[in-house]
């Protein structure tokens, strides 16, 4: 269970880089959840990573 939790947290940290890596003073979103999911799927070599990334980004964008 802990390995899965760590893996999911790694994916969420990967996604957070899209939000907090911006040098722009005002928060503008230059990406879609699908784009982040594709990047996560490629980076982690797993479709499940892409699915989790899409869910996480969608939830994060709704909270803003």
N, C-alpha and C positions, 0 to 999 in steps of 0.2 A: 504494500500500500504506500509506503513512504517513497519508493522509487517513482511511482506514478504521480504522486503529489509533487515531487521535485521536478519531474518532467513537465508537468502542467505549469508550474511556477516559472520554469525556464521559458516556456512559450509566452506566458504573460509578460515576462521581462523583455523578451524580444519585441513584443507588440508595444510595450511602453516606450521603447526607443523611437517609435514614430511620433509619439506625443511630446516627449520631453527633449528630444534631440534637435528641436527647432530653435533657430536663432531669431525668429520673428517675434517682435514684442506683442503683437496681438495674436490670439490663437486662431489660426486658419487651418482647415483640414485640406490637405492636398492629396489625399488618397481615399480609397474606398475600402470597406471591410473585405471585399473580394480580393483586392490587390495585396493587402496584408496577409490574407489567408494563403494566397499563392506563394508569396515570399516565405512564409513559415513552412509551408508544405515542402518547398524546395530546400530550405535550410535544414530542416529536421528529417528530410527524406521520409515523410509519413503523411498520408492523407488525414489521419486522425489529428495531427498537429494543425493542419489547415482548418479542419472543422472547429477545433477548440479556439484557434486564433480568431476565426470569423465570429464565433459566439462572444468571445471576450471583447473584441473591438466594437461590435454592435452594442453590447451592454455598456461599454465605456462611453461611446458617443452619445447614447441616450441620456447618460448621467450629466453630460455637459450642458 
